[in-house]
């Protein structure tokens, strides 16, 4: 059986893995486990990034289904993009499928064109040679599951994202008993989340976070603003209970928070009293001491509610020095600069600020720490081990942990490096394309070459010049130069006027020789600008020179 990682191995996010095996009739079947996105680390006009699906497209109708472990974007966000290429049923928890349905609506995919099938822990489904059983695990999002998969090569377990919080807010801890039973049957391969391998503590509990948030909110003399991951249903449950207990109204700021509330409530995952929430336009009707504002945008995203609150640009609310702000989240690697900028803005406003770095009890991760990862390995006792979900550092450290616990068949690979599970063990297998597909704002894909061009333009800027020149180059009219994004320019108008004079002088001085030698004026001007800008500014901007004949 082939194990083919398409995303999430060698990186954080964009989780996607395929299994390929032969069924009883000798037919190949491919099963896709999770199908997630990641987000660009720099603003190049991009929206999201999803895995390269070329190998799956090559498999055609051998691809039988997508099975989802839970509803986080790094596990479901690419489903609409794959369904554009392959018509597949999608299986998963009800909550994950409800979020997928919203994504499909945003992509204007007709609901009748998509086959979404709910599967719950304890149920089993058979797809080709694969028999799949979801197993309940605790995570920050509701209804998260691991997957126990019977295959022709033995039992495989995909951990999904998990932890061993004994008392999560939704009352659904990881089903350790079932995992132990699966371990007793014999597990050929465990594929497990590596995200928090560097955390050596025992793992936090949502009950501790709830207690600390309750202390801070109860003691706050004025308005309280809490920023959290929008999908963190466990935290939303806790905050709803706290607000009810201390007599504060909840106001949501941010579309993503509202969307997750709208998905979770009909499923019975959130049971807030009907009078607990108020709309943003009602904020001014309540004294600050009676308000608990929940804001999306924990990572300092430019248009997010929390960022706009920190900058004082939110239309519904202005934060002031009497407020308490709690960032109940972690910093996702790559977002340090954005979050630091947001924190600085909040401090300038004079708020009482609490973050997971200054007050660790205001947040706990939904991912297993090192000790919890070890516990999963001990429960399942696999013969082979493949670390998932992390950078190469995370994967190697997790692999080393498994080896230290006696697992002999540990392999560490990155996206595109397939493995083959057989009676010979877990050996090298297929090599498949495993790049990234960048989706620009507006929904269109953009290739790596264009991404490189955007990065280059961001570093160097653009200069456009237009002029009308006589055939003999003795007369110049309507010369205009425009600069965008050039570094080190304090007075753009003066800079452009100065260079317009220089170029006009160049044409009048050398133009006759150009005409005599039959040289292209645009080429000569372009070479002049490139060399002069390189010398004066240390960059060679993109140059667009348009010459018209008088």
Buried (B, 14 or more C-beta within 10 A) or exposed (E): BBBBBBBBBBBBBBBBBBBBBBBEEEEBBBBBBBBBBBBBBEEBEBBBBBBBBBBBEEBEEEBBBBBBBBBBBBBBBBBBBBBEEBEBBBBBBBBBBBBBBBBBEEEEBEEEEBEBEBBEBEEEBEBBBBBBBBBBBBBBBBBBBBBBBBBEBBBBBBBBBBBBBEEBBBEBBBBBEBBEEBBEEEBBBBBBBBBBBEBEEEBBBBBBBBEBBBEBBEEBEBBBBBBBBBBBBBBBBBBBBBBBEBEBBBBBBBEBBBBBBEBBEEBEBBEBEEEEBBEBEEBEEBEBBBBBBBBBBBBBBEEBBBBBBBBEEBEBBEBEEBBBBBBBBBBBEBBEEBBEBBBEBBEEBEBBBBBBEEBBBBBBBBBBBBBBBBBBBEBBBBBBBBBBBBBBEBBBBBBBBBEEBEBEBBBBBBBBBBBBBBEEBBEEBBEBEBBBBBBBEEEEEBEEEBBEBBEEBEEBBBBBBBBBBBEEBEEBEEBEBEBEBBEEBEEEEEBBEEBBEBBBEBBBEBBEEBBEEEBEBBEBBBEBBBEBBEEEBEBBBBBEBEBEEE
